[in-house]
Each structure stands twice: as structure tokens, then as C-alpha cells.
Amino acid sequence: MIEVSRKTIGYREAVSIGVGGMVGGGIFAVLGLAVQLAQGGTPVAFAIAGVVALLTAYSYAKLSVAFPSQGGTVSFLVRAFGTGIFSGSMNVLLWMSYIVMLSLYAYAFGSYGATFLPASLQPIGKHLLITGSVVLISGLNMLSAKAIGEAEDLIVGLKISILLLFVGLGIWGIEADRLAPAAWSPMLSLISGGMIIFVAYEGFELIANTAKDVRKPETTLPRAYYSAVVFVIALYVLVSVVAVGSLSLDQIAASRDYALAEAAKPFMGQAGFGLIAVAALLSTASAINATLYGAARLSYIIAKDGELPEFLEQKIWNKPLEGLFITTGLTIMVANISDLSSISTMGSAGFLLIFAAVNWANVKMAKDTGGIWPISALGTAACIGAFFALLWQTVGTSPRQILVLFVMIGLAVVIEVIYRKFRPREIKCDRDCDNVGISKTGGHSE
């Protein structure tokens, strides 16, 4: 029997995965929040957040080439830090951050979908759409992830085309005064505002999960990471220039949850509002599908390594459905009880900490990856600094969110510590221990 090569992903496909992951719904969800925080400096806030993402993409590129694995972020952390409390807690935090991202996408789906309903039905309709979108797409994942996955490339192309149309038509009618430095928030607020919407960039890390299937990974992966992130930075900056230049801050604040659609009205009319809203629904639905599948798989992978309860690695119909059910339930709860600011803050904080750890992983393993460790050290410092800027912003504007944020981070550690203490399992890393000095039973081999 002839074995068919699995190297099926080229440069364009890898870039599409990264761009699709980043523009999978984040910009539709967080644009209004970004404008509320950074005001006329919103394009600068997106650019600053993009620089942090670009620094981190360097570490991901080096790690992905040196250690290709479907585990992606999980495998990088295990390789660098062993199978101890730290890596286990970060992996659990990654799973929780995926749940937060799902909540963000579902919240955006409900917000944009509700705009098609009569005003009196919008509040309840929003929650029904939030819940219905997650339940329906979970059902599709139970049957076949291909139901939406086969249309993913088409959806990515469609939403990028619509956003470029938005920019192309709107750039000619902007009011420059709304973007002048005098209209910006104070610099510290602008930076911290950029960090709260950092979730709009996290999707580039999905490229890491495909590394084993990439043709000529030594050249393809770095090019794909950098191309995807740079393209999305430019896209986000241009979209935010048009949005801020087309609407007053009061108008954006009044439509914060669906600001991108509202921003299309001045130059595209009601038809433009509807077009952007439909694009948001397609985009967030595809993002829910991809992220839900990935989060369920992530819980399965972590459980297989012995860092989550054993029932999460059991399969029904040859699929890791326990993780899917738990992820679905938690997503519905978070999306329905939290507001946009809380969800974005939790998601950004989680991924900033995870990316800081990945950057430091490349510092530790620079000899193995061939990386320039000062770049990754700068990425680590940028992520940690961004995290504290986010904390500063949250303390000043929404102190109660700090509690929610620390509960999420604390839960990741507590779950791992308690589980290891009371439900001990052999910690395994069969996929990733070879040749990296990690023993099959946990810890580093001598």
C-alpha cells in the first residue's frame, strides 16, 4: 500500500489559516470597545497590539520549525518547562482562554444577529442567538466538523473581501480631525486599551497546529507567520481608521457591540450595515466552529498527557465529545452572563500570559531552535508589560473585572494543583518527549 504524503499545506494555505484565525470574529467584536478606550488613537492601539503579536510570531515560527506537532502551544510548553505544575497550569489556562474566545465570538454573533430583530425583541433575541449558535455548531461538530469546515476558505475570502470593500469605500470620506493626536486617549490609556483588544490577534498561533503538514516548513512557516500577522495589522489599522473617521465617538459608543456595521452606514447606507452584519454572522459562526473543535481537541490532548481528568480523553463515536460538551456548556454560561469588556479582558489576559510563556520557551531552547534569544526575550517582556498595562486599565475603569480575571487565572492553577494532589495520574508526553530530555513519567531526564 502506497503511503500518501501528509505534507499538504503550502504557503497560501498556512497564511489563510493564520489570517482566518485572527479575523475570525475578533475585529467585528472588539472594534467598538477599542474605540471607546483609545478614541481617535484606535489605529495606533491596534498597531501596538500587533507589534506584540509580531514579536510572539517570531518565537512561534522558530518553535514550529524545530518541533512540529499537532499539539502546537501545548507541546512547546511541555518541551520547554517539562510536565510540572507550571506547564500544566498554562495548558489549562489555554483551554480556558479558548472558552473565553468562543464566548467572544458567540457574543458578537448574538449582537449582530439581534440587529435584524425589532428593537423590543433584541435583548432576549441576543441571548437566544448566543446560545443557539453554540448549541447548533456543537451539534455539527458531533456529526461532522466538515459541515462548516469545508466552507472555511470561502468564508475567509468573503469576510476579507467585505472588509477591504469597507476600507476602499470608506477611506475617501473620513474626517481627519477625528484621528488627530488631539483626539487620542492619553498614551498609557491608549496602550492599555490596545492590550484589552489583543484577543483580535491571538489566532495566528493556529498555524503551529498544522506544522507537521506544511511543505518546506523551514521557509514556509516563518513566511506564513509574518505575512499573516503583518497583513492583519494593516487590515485592522485601516478598518479602524475608516470606523473612527466615519462616526463620532458617541455614535460608536451607542453601537459598541456592532460598531463595525454601524460605521458602514455613512458611506454604504443601510445596505452596508446589513452587509457587514451578515459578514459578522458568517465570520463568527465559522470562528465558533473552528475554535470549538480546537478547544475540544485541546482538552483531549491535555488529558492524554495526564494533566486533566481521564474521562476527557475517552471518546464517543471515535470523537473526544466529553471535552466538547464541557466546552459548550462553559461557553454558553460565560457568553450569557458577561459583557463584552469582561470577555475581552479575560481573553487578552489569558493569551498574553500564554504568549509570554511561549516566548520564554524559545529563549530557553534557542540553541535547539536556532532563534535569536534577545528577540524572544523582548517578546516576553512585551507580553508581560502588556498584561500589566491591561491590569492598570482595568483597575482604573472596571475594578470588579480584576476579580473575574484573577479567578480565571487562579482557577487554572488550582485545578491543576488539586487534580494532581487528589487524582494522581501518570504524566505522559509521548508525542513530545523524544530527544528533548523529558522523561516519559514527567520531569526532565538526567
Secondary structure as a PSIPRED ss2 file (coil, helix, strand):
# PSIPRED VFORMAT (PSIPRED V4.0)

   1 M C   1.000  0.000  0.000
   2 I C   1.000  0.000  0.000
   3 E C   1.000  0.000  0.000
   4 V C   1.000  0.000  0.000
   5 S C   1.000  0.000  0.000
   6 R C   1.000  0.000  0.000
   7 K C   1.000  0.000  0.000
   8 T C   1.000  0.000  0.000
   9 I E   0.000  0.000  1.000
  10 G C   1.000  0.000  0.000
  11 Y H   0.000  1.000  0.000
  12 R H   0.000  1.000  0.000
  13 E H   0.000  1.000  0.000
  14 A H   0.000  1.000  0.000
  15 V H   0.000  1.000  0.000
  16 S H   0.000  1.000  0.000
  17 I H   0.000  1.000  0.000
  18 G H   0.000  1.000  0.000
  19 V H   0.000  1.000  0.000
  20 G H   0.000  1.000  0.000
  21 G H   0.000  1.000  0.000
  22 M H   0.000  1.000  0.000
  23 V C   1.000  0.000  0.000
  24 G C   1.000  0.000  0.000
  25 G C   1.000  0.000  0.000
  26 G H   0.000  1.000  0.000
  27 I H   0.000  1.000  0.000
  28 F H   0.000  1.000  0.000
  29 A H   0.000  1.000  0.000
  30 V H   0.000  1.000  0.000
  31 L H   0.000  1.000  0.000
  32 G H   0.000  1.000  0.000
  33 L H   0.000  1.000  0.000
  34 A H   0.000  1.000  0.000
  35 V H   0.000  1.000  0.000
  36 Q H   0.000  1.000  0.000
  37 L H   0.000  1.000  0.000
  38 A H   0.000  1.000  0.000
  39 Q E   0.000  0.000  1.000
  40 G C   1.000  0.000  0.000
  41 G C   1.000  0.000  0.000
  42 T H   0.000  1.000  0.000
  43 P H   0.000  1.000  0.000
  44 V H   0.000  1.000  0.000
  45 A H   0.000  1.000  0.000
  46 F H   0.000  1.000  0.000
  47 A H   0.000  1.000  0.000
  48 I H   0.000  1.000  0.000
  49 A H   0.000  1.000  0.000
  50 G H   0.000  1.000  0.000
  51 V H   0.000  1.000  0.000
  52 V H   0.000  1.000  0.000
  53 A H   0.000  1.000  0.000
  54 L H   0.000  1.000  0.000
  55 L H   0.000  1.000  0.000
  56 T H   0.000  1.000  0.000
  57 A H   0.000  1.000  0.000
  58 Y H   0.000  1.000  0.000
  59 S H   0.000  1.000  0.000
  60 Y H   0.000  1.000  0.000
  61 A H   0.000  1.000  0.000
  62 K H   0.000  1.000  0.000
  63 L H   0.000  1.000  0.000
  64 S H   0.000  1.000  0.000
  65 V H   0.000  1.000  0.000
  66 A H   0.000  1.000  0.000
  67 F C   1.000  0.000  0.000
  68 P C   1.000  0.000  0.000
  69 S C   1.000  0.000  0.000
  70 Q C   1.000  0.000  0.000
  71 G C   1.000  0.000  0.000
  72 G C   1.000  0.000  0.000
  73 T H   0.000  1.000  0.000
  74 V H   0.000  1.000  0.000
  75 S H   0.000  1.000  0.000
  76 F H   0.000  1.000  0.000
  77 L H   0.000  1.000  0.000
  78 V H   0.000  1.000  0.000
  79 R H   0.000  1.000  0.000
  80 A H   0.000  1.000  0.000
  81 F H   0.000  1.000  0.000
  82 G C   1.000  0.000  0.000
  83 T C   1.000  0.000  0.000
  84 G C   1.000  0.000  0.000
  85 I H   0.000  1.000  0.000
  86 F H   0.000  1.000  0.000
  87 S H   0.000  1.000  0.000
  88 G H   0.000  1.000  0.000
  89 S H   0.000  1.000  0.000
  90 M H   0.000  1.000  0.000
  91 N H   0.000  1.000  0.000
  92 V H   0.000  1.000  0.000
  93 L H   0.000  1.000  0.000
  94 L H   0.000  1.000  0.000
  95 W H   0.000  1.000  0.000
  96 M H   0.000  1.000  0.000
  97 S H   0.000  1.000  0.000
  98 Y H   0.000  1.000  0.000
  99 I H   0.000  1.000  0.000
 100 V H   0.000  1.000  0.000
 101 M H   0.000  1.000  0.000
 102 L H   0.000  1.000  0.000
 103 S H   0.000  1.000  0.000
 104 L H   0.000  1.000  0.000
 105 Y H   0.000  1.000  0.000
 106 A H   0.000  1.000  0.000
 107 Y H   0.000  1.000  0.000
 108 A H   0.000  1.000  0.000
 109 F H   0.000  1.000  0.000
 110 G H   0.000  1.000  0.000
 111 S H   0.000  1.000  0.000
 112 Y H   0.000  1.000  0.000
 113 G H   0.000  1.000  0.000
 114 A H   0.000  1.000  0.000
 115 T C   1.000  0.000  0.000
 116 F C   1.000  0.000  0.000
 117 L C   1.000  0.000  0.000
 118 P C   1.000  0.000  0.000
 119 A H   0.000  1.000  0.000
 120 S H   0.000  1.000  0.000
 121 L H   0.000  1.000  0.000
 122 Q H   0.000  1.000  0.000
 123 P H   0.000  1.000  0.000
 124 I H   0.000  1.000  0.000
 125 G H   0.000  1.000  0.000
 126 K H   0.000  1.000  0.000
 127 H H   0.000  1.000  0.000
 128 L H   0.000  1.000  0.000
 129 L H   0.000  1.000  0.000
 130 I H   0.000  1.000  0.000
 131 T H   0.000  1.000  0.000
 132 G H   0.000  1.000  0.000
 133 S H   0.000  1.000  0.000
 134 V H   0.000  1.000  0.000
 135 V H   0.000  1.000  0.000
 136 L H   0.000  1.000  0.000
 137 I H   0.000  1.000  0.000
 138 S H   0.000  1.000  0.000
 139 G H   0.000  1.000  0.000
 140 L H   0.000  1.000  0.000
 141 N H   0.000  1.000  0.000
 142 M H   0.000  1.000  0.000
 143 L H   0.000  1.000  0.000
 144 S C   1.000  0.000  0.000
 145 A C   1.000  0.000  0.000
 146 K H   0.000  1.000  0.000
 147 A H   0.000  1.000  0.000
 148 I H   0.000  1.000  0.000
 149 G H   0.000  1.000  0.000
 150 E C   1.000  0.000  0.000
 151 A C   1.000  0.000  0.000
 152 E H   0.000  1.000  0.000
 153 D H   0.000  1.000  0.000
 154 L H   0.000  1.000  0.000
 155 I H   0.000  1.000  0.000
 156 V H   0.000  1.000  0.000
 157 G H   0.000  1.000  0.000
 158 L H   0.000  1.000  0.000
 159 K H   0.000  1.000  0.000
 160 I H   0.000  1.000  0.000
 161 S H   0.000  1.000  0.000
 162 I H   0.000  1.000  0.000
 163 L H   0.000  1.000  0.000
 164 L H   0.000  1.000  0.000
 165 L H   0.000  1.000  0.000
 166 F H   0.000  1.000  0.000
 167 V H   0.000  1.000  0.000
 168 G H   0.000  1.000  0.000
 169 L H   0.000  1.000  0.000
 170 G H   0.000  1.000  0.000
 171 I H   0.000  1.000  0.000
 172 W H   0.000  1.000  0.000
 173 G H   0.000  1.000  0.000
 174 I C   1.000  0.000  0.000
 175 E C   1.000  0.000  0.000
 176 A H   0.000  1.000  0.000
 177 D H   0.000  1.000  0.000
 178 R H   0.000  1.000  0.000
 179 L H   0.000  1.000  0.000
 180 A C   1.000  0.000  0.000
 181 P H   0.000  1.000  0.000
 182 A H   0.000  1.000  0.000
 183 A H   0.000  1.000  0.000
 184 W E   0.000  0.000  1.000
 185 S C   1.000  0.000  0.000
 186 P C   1.000  0.000  0.000
 187 M H   0.000  1.000  0.000
 188 L H   0.000  1.000  0.000
 189 S H   0.000  1.000  0.000
 190 L H   0.000  1.000  0.000
 191 I H   0.000  1.000  0.000
 192 S H   0.000  1.000  0.000
 193 G H   0.000  1.000  0.000
 194 G H   0.000  1.000  0.000
 195 M H   0.000  1.000  0.000
 196 I H   0.000  1.000  0.000
 197 I C   1.000  0.000  0.000
 198 F H   0.000  1.000  0.000
 199 V H   0.000  1.000  0.000
 200 A H   0.000  1.000  0.000
 201 Y H   0.000  1.000  0.000
 202 E H   0.000  1.000  0.000
 203 G H   0.000  1.000  0.000
 204 F H   0.000  1.000  0.000
 205 E H   0.000  1.000  0.000
 206 L H   0.000  1.000  0.000
 207 I H   0.000  1.000  0.000
 208 A H   0.000  1.000  0.000
 209 N H   0.000  1.000  0.000
 210 T H   0.000  1.000  0.000
 211 A H   0.000  1.000  0.000
 212 K H   0.000  1.000  0.000
 213 D H   0.000  1.000  0.000
 214 V E   0.000  0.000  1.000
 215 R C   1.000  0.000  0.000
 216 K C   1.000  0.000  0.000
 217 P H   0.000  1.000  0.000
 218 E H   0.000  1.000  0.000
 219 T H   0.000  1.000  0.000
 220 T H   0.000  1.000  0.000
 221 L H   0.000  1.000  0.000
 222 P H   0.000  1.000  0.000
 223 R H   0.000  1.000  0.000
 224 A H   0.000  1.000  0.000
 225 Y H   0.000  1.000  0.000
 226 Y H   0.000  1.000  0.000
 227 S H   0.000  1.000  0.000
 228 A H   0.000  1.000  0.000
 229 V H   0.000  1.000  0.000
 230 V H   0.000  1.000  0.000
 231 F H   0.000  1.000  0.000
 232 V H   0.000  1.000  0.000
 233 I H   0.000  1.000  0.000
 234 A H   0.000  1.000  0.000
 235 L H   0.000  1.000  0.000
 236 Y H   0.000  1.000  0.000
 237 V H   0.000  1.000  0.000
 238 L H   0.000  1.000  0.000
 239 V H   0.000  1.000  0.000
 240 S H   0.000  1.000  0.000
 241 V H   0.000  1.000  0.000
 242 V H   0.000  1.000  0.000
 243 A H   0.000  1.000  0.000
 244 V H   0.000  1.000  0.000
 245 G H   0.000  1.000  0.000
 246 S H   0.000  1.000  0.000
 247 L C   1.000  0.000  0.000
 248 S C   1.000  0.000  0.000
 249 L H   0.000  1.000  0.000
 250 D H   0.000  1.000  0.000
 251 Q H   0.000  1.000  0.000
 252 I H   0.000  1.000  0.000
 253 A H   0.000  1.000  0.000
 254 A H   0.000  1.000  0.000
 255 S C   1.000  0.000  0.000
 256 R H   0.000  1.000  0.000
 257 D H   0.000  1.000  0.000
 258 Y H   0.000  1.000  0.000
 259 A H   0.000  1.000  0.000
 260 L H   0.000  1.000  0.000
 261 A H   0.000  1.000  0.000
 262 E H   0.000  1.000  0.000
 263 A H   0.000  1.000  0.000
 264 A H   0.000  1.000  0.000
 265 K H   0.000  1.000  0.000
 266 P H   0.000  1.000  0.000
 267 F H   0.000  1.000  0.000
 268 M H   0.000  1.000  0.000
 269 G H   0.000  1.000  0.000
 270 Q H   0.000  1.000  0.000
 271 A H   0.000  1.000  0.000
 272 G H   0.000  1.000  0.000
 273 F H   0.000  1.000  0.000
 274 G H   0.000  1.000  0.000
 275 L H   0.000  1.000  0.000
 276 I H   0.000  1.000  0.000
 277 A H   0.000  1.000  0.000
 278 V H   0.000  1.000  0.000
 279 A H   0.000  1.000  0.000
 280 A H   0.000  1.000  0.000
 281 L H   0.000  1.000  0.000
 282 L H   0.000  1.000  0.000
 283 S H   0.000  1.000  0.000
 284 T H   0.000  1.000  0.000
 285 A H   0.000  1.000  0.000
 286 S H   0.000  1.000  0.000
 287 A H   0.000  1.000  0.000
 288 I H   0.000  1.000  0.000
 289 N H   0.000  1.000  0.000
 290 A H   0.000  1.000  0.000
 291 T H   0.000  1.000  0.000
 292 L H   0.000  1.000  0.000
 293 Y H   0.000  1.000  0.000
 294 G H   0.000  1.000  0.000
 295 A H   0.000  1.000  0.000
 296 A H   0.000  1.000  0.000
 297 R H   0.000  1.000  0.000
 298 L H   0.000  1.000  0.000
 299 S H   0.000  1.000  0.000
 300 Y H   0.000  1.000  0.000
 301 I H   0.000  1.000  0.000
 302 I H   0.000  1.000  0.000
 303 A H   0.000  1.000  0.000
 304 K H   0.000  1.000  0.000
 305 D C   1.000  0.000  0.000
 306 G C   1.000  0.000  0.000
 307 E C   1.000  0.000  0.000
 308 L C   1.000  0.000  0.000
 309 P C   1.000  0.000  0.000
 310 E H   0.000  1.000  0.000
 311 F H   0.000  1.000  0.000
 312 L H   0.000  1.000  0.000
 313 E H   0.000  1.000  0.000
 314 Q C   1.000  0.000  0.000
 315 K C   1.000  0.000  0.000
 316 I E   0.000  0.000  1.000
 317 W C   1.000  0.000  0.000
 318 N C   1.000  0.000  0.000
 319 K E   0.000  0.000  1.000
 320 P C   1.000  0.000  0.000
 321 L H   0.000  1.000  0.000
 322 E H   0.000  1.000  0.000
 323 G H   0.000  1.000  0.000
 324 L H   0.000  1.000  0.000
 325 F H   0.000  1.000  0.000
 326 I H   0.000  1.000  0.000
 327 T H   0.000  1.000  0.000
 328 T H   0.000  1.000  0.000
 329 G H   0.000  1.000  0.000
 330 L H   0.000  1.000  0.000
 331 T H   0.000  1.000  0.000
 332 I H   0.000  1.000  0.000
 333 M H   0.000  1.000  0.000
 334 V H   0.000  1.000  0.000
 335 A H   0.000  1.000  0.000
 336 N H   0.000  1.000  0.000
 337 I H   0.000  1.000  0.000
 338 S C   1.000  0.000  0.000
 339 D C   1.000  0.000  0.000
 340 L H   0.000  1.000  0.000
 341 S H   0.000  1.000  0.000
 342 S H   0.000  1.000  0.000
 343 I H   0.000  1.000  0.000
 344 S H   0.000  1.000  0.000
 345 T H   0.000  1.000  0.000
 346 M H   0.000  1.000  0.000
 347 G H   0.000  1.000  0.000
 348 S H   0.000  1.000  0.000
 349 A H   0.000  1.000  0.000
 350 G H   0.000  1.000  0.000
 351 F H   0.000  1.000  0.000
 352 L H   0.000  1.000  0.000
 353 L H   0.000  1.000  0.000
 354 I H   0.000  1.000  0.000
 355 F H   0.000  1.000  0.000
 356 A H   0.000  1.000  0.000
 357 A H   0.000  1.000  0.000
 358 V H   0.000  1.000  0.000
 359 N H   0.000  1.000  0.000
 360 W H   0.000  1.000  0.000
 361 A H   0.000  1.000  0.000
 362 N H   0.000  1.000  0.000
 363 V H   0.000  1.000  0.000
 364 K H   0.000  1.000  0.000
 365 M C   1.000  0.000  0.000
 366 A H   0.000  1.000  0.000
 367 K H   0.000  1.000  0.000
 368 D H   0.000  1.000  0.000
 369 T H   0.000  1.000  0.000
 370 G C   1.000  0.000  0.000
 371 G C   1.000  0.000  0.000
 372 I C   1.000  0.000  0.000
 373 W H   0.000  1.000  0.000
 374 P H   0.000  1.000  0.000
 375 I H   0.000  1.000  0.000
 376 S H   0.000  1.000  0.000
 377 A H   0.000  1.000  0.000
 378 L H   0.000  1.000  0.000
 379 G H   0.000  1.000  0.000
 380 T H   0.000  1.000  0.000
 381 A H   0.000  1.000  0.000
 382 A H   0.000  1.000  0.000
 383 C H   0.000  1.000  0.000
 384 I H   0.000  1.000  0.000
 385 G H   0.000  1.000  0.000
 386 A H   0.000  1.000  0.000
 387 F H   0.000  1.000  0.000
 388 F H   0.000  1.000  0.000
 389 A H   0.000  1.000  0.000
 390 L H   0.000  1.000  0.000
 391 L H   0.000  1.000  0.000
 392 W H   0.000  1.000  0.000
 393 Q H   0.000  1.000  0.000
 394 T H   0.000  1.000  0.000
 395 V H   0.000  1.000  0.000
 396 G H   0.000  1.000  0.000
 397 T H   0.000  1.000  0.000
 398 S C   1.000  0.000  0.000
 399 P H   0.000  1.000  0.000
 400 R H   0.000  1.000  0.000
 401 Q H   0.000  1.000  0.000
 402 I H   0.000  1.000  0.000
 403 L H   0.000  1.000  0.000
 404 V H   0.000  1.000  0.000
 405 L H   0.000  1.000  0.000
 406 F H   0.000  1.000  0.000
 407 V H   0.000  1.000  0.000
 408 M H   0.000  1.000  0.000
 409 I H   0.000  1.000  0.000
 410 G H   0.000  1.000  0.000
 411 L H   0.000  1.000  0.000
 412 A H   0.000  1.000  0.000
 413 V H   0.000  1.000  0.000
 414 V H   0.000  1.000  0.000
 415 I H   0.000  1.000  0.000
 416 E H   0.000  1.000  0.000
 417 V H   0.000  1.000  0.000
 418 I H   0.000  1.000  0.000
 419 Y H   0.000  1.000  0.000
 420 R H   0.000  1.000  0.000
 421 K H   0.000  1.000  0.000
 422 F H   0.000  1.000  0.000
 423 R C   1.000  0.000  0.000
 424 P C   1.000  0.000  0.000
 425 R C   1.000  0.000  0.000
 426 E C   1.000  0.000  0.000
 427 I C   1.000  0.000  0.000
 428 K C   1.000  0.000  0.000
 429 C C   1.000  0.000  0.000
 430 D C   1.000  0.000  0.000
 431 R C   1.000  0.000  0.000
 432 D C   1.000  0.000  0.000
 433 C C   1.000  0.000  0.000
 434 D C   1.000  0.000  0.000
 435 N C   1.000  0.000  0.000
 436 V C   1.000  0.000  0.000
 437 G C   1.000  0.000  0.000
 438 I E   0.000  0.000  1.000
 439 S C   1.000  0.000  0.000
 440 K C   1.000  0.000  0.000
 441 T C   1.000  0.000  0.000
 442 G C   1.000  0.000  0.000
 443 G C   1.000  0.000  0.000
 444 H E   0.000  0.000  1.000
 445 S C   1.000  0.000  0.000
 446 E C   1.000  0.000  0.000
